[in-house]
Amino acid sequence: MIKSDKSGAAPAPEQEEKIPTEAQEAAPEQGCEELAAQVAELNDRALRQAAELENYKKRTEREKAEFFKRANEGLVKELLPVMDNLERALAAAKENSQSDQTLLQGVEMVHAELLKTLSRHGLEPVEAMGQLFDPELHEAMMQQEDPEQEENTVLAEAQKGYTFEGRLLRPAMVVVSRKPS
């Protein structure tokens, strides 16, 4: 009769001593190599994802900085006619010798302060007088014969041009020289 333990299950027959084969010995090593390859692949993928995230952060920071840099462009462009009117008032006051000198000085101070403030925020005047005509920066209103000047030299400036943060906001309206016919 076979003896059973308290649970009623038959005792397990004596286990035979197993001798591992070469295939069985290689299987755990092969499994480790596969796991190591998977770990390396996942590590590489994680590094790439981290690099992509870092690049995304840098790109969004650049775009945000560019947005804020350009955000005031509309305001500055609307202030240009104010600047033009101040310059015309200064020119008219200088021509009329009977004008009040204190008024002239006050308008000059306001003009200088406005120009300084706008310059701090990225507005720069386009240099035109005496320069060679540059269609990227100047808009020719007319040509005038001048034998003393080199061809396509700016002789007069009808309206100043401005750049804002390095980008042309308004071209200078100019009179350009030409050689007499």
C-alpha positions in Angstrom: 0.0 0.0 0.0 1.2 3.5 -0.8 1.5 5.9 2.0 0.1 9.3 1.6 0.7 12.5 3.5 -2.0 14.4 5.3 -3.3 16.1 2.1 -3.9 12.7 0.5 -1.5 13.2 -2.3 0.9 10.5 -3.2 4.5 11.2 -2.5 6.6 12.2 -5.5 8.8 9.6 -6.8 12.5 10.2 -6.2 13.7 12.7 -8.7 16.4 11.4 -11.0 19.6 13.4 -11.2 19.4 15.4 -14.5 22.5 16.0 -16.5 22.3 19.3 -18.5 23.0 19.1 -22.2 24.9 21.7 -24.2 21.7 23.2 -25.6 20.3 23.6 -22.1 23.5 25.3 -20.9 23.5 27.7 -24.0 19.8 28.7 -23.5 20.3 30.8 -20.4 23.4 32.6 -21.9 21.4 33.3 -25.1 18.5 34.6 -23.0 20.9 36.9 -21.2 22.3 38.2 -24.5 18.8 38.9 -25.8 17.9 40.7 -22.6 21.1 42.8 -22.8 20.3 43.7 -26.4 16.8 44.7 -25.4 18.1 46.8 -22.5 20.7 48.5 -24.8 17.9 49.2 -27.4 15.6 50.6 -24.7 18.4 52.7 -23.3 19.2 54.1 -26.7 15.5 54.9 -27.3 15.3 56.7 -24.0 18.4 58.7 -24.8 17.0 59.7 -28.2 13.7 60.7 -26.6 15.5 62.8 -24.0 17.5 64.5 -26.8 14.3 65.2 -28.8 12.7 66.7 -25.7 15.7 68.9 -25.1 15.7 70.1 -28.7 12.0 70.8 -28.5 12.5 72.9 -25.4 15.3 74.9 -27.1 13.2 75.4 -30.3 10.2 76.7 -28.3 12.4 79.1 -26.3 13.8 80.5 -29.6 10.3 80.8 -31.1 9.0 82.5 -27.9 11.9 84.9 -27.9 11.3 85.7 -31.6 7.6 86.3 -30.9 8.3 88.8 -28.1 11.0 90.4 -30.2 8.4 91.0 -33.0 5.4 91.7 -30.8 6.0 95.5 -30.6 6.6 95.9 -34.3 3.0 97.1 -35.0 3.2 99.7 -32.3 6.5 101.0 -33.4 5.2 101.2 -37.0 2.2 103.2 -35.9 4.6 105.6 -34.0 6.6 106.4 -37.1 4.2 109.1 -38.4 4.4 110.8 -35.0 8.2 110.8 -35.4 7.8 112.2 -38.9 5.5 115.0 -37.7 7.9 115.9 -34.9 10.7 116.1 -37.5 8.6 118.4 -39.8 7.8 120.6 -36.8 11.4 120.9 -36.0 12.3 121.7 -39.6 9.5 124.4 -39.8 10.5 125.9 -36.5 14.2 126.2 -37.6 13.2 127.9 -40.9 11.0 130.5 -39.2 13.5 132.6 -37.3 10.6 134.4 -35.4 9.5 131.2 -33.7 9.8 130.8 -30.0 13.2 129.3 -29.1 11.9 127.6 -26.0 9.2 125.8 -28.1 11.8 124.7 -30.5 14.0 123.4 -27.7 11.0 121.5 -26.1 10.1 119.8 -29.4 13.7 118.9 -29.9 13.9 117.3 -26.5 10.6 115.4 -27.1 11.9 114.2 -30.5 15.3 113.1 -29.0 13.6 111.2 -26.1 11.1 109.4 -28.4 14.0 108.4 -30.7 16.1 107.2 -27.8 13.2 105.2 -26.3 12.4 103.6 -29.7 16.1 102.8 -30.2 16.2 100.9 -26.9 13.4 98.7 -28.2 15.0 97.9 -31.5 14.2 100.8 -33.9 17.1 102.1 -35.9 17.1 104.7 -38.7 18.2 103.6 -42.2 21.3 105.6 -43.2 20.5 107.1 -46.7 22.2 110.4 -47.3 25.4 110.0 -49.4 25.0 106.3 -49.6 24.7 104.3 -52.8 21.0 103.5 -53.6 20.1 100.1 -52.1 16.7 98.8 -53.2 16.5 96.7 -50.0 16.6 99.8 -47.8 15.6 102.8 -50.1 12.7 103.6 -52.2 13.5 106.0 -55.1 11.0 108.8 -55.4 12.8 110.5 -58.3 16.2 110.9 -60.0 18.1 114.2 -60.2 21.1 115.0 -62.4 24.3 115.7 -60.5 27.6 115.8 -62.3 29.5 115.9 -59.0 28.0 112.7 -57.5 28.5 109.1 -58.4 25.6 107.5 -60.3 22.8 106.1 -57.9 24.0 108.1 -54.9 21.3 109.3 -52.5 21.1 113.1 -52.7 18.1 113.8 -50.5 15.8 112.0 -48.1 12.1 112.8 -48.4 11.2 110.4 -45.5 13.4 108.5 -43.2 13.4 104.7 -43.3 13.7 102.5 -40.2 14.6 98.9 -39.3 13.1 97.2 -36.3 15.2 94.4 -34.7 17.3 94.1 -37.9 14.3 93.9 -40.2 13.2 96.7 -42.6 10.1 98.4 -41.2 9.9 101.2 -43.7 12.3 102.0 -46.6 13.8 105.5 -46.8 12.1 107.6 -49.6 15.0 109.1 -51.4 16.1 111.2 -54.4 18.8 109.4 -56.4 21.6 111.0 -58.6 22.2 110.3 -62.2 24.8 111.5 -64.6 23.7 114.3 -66.9 22.7 113.3 -70.4 
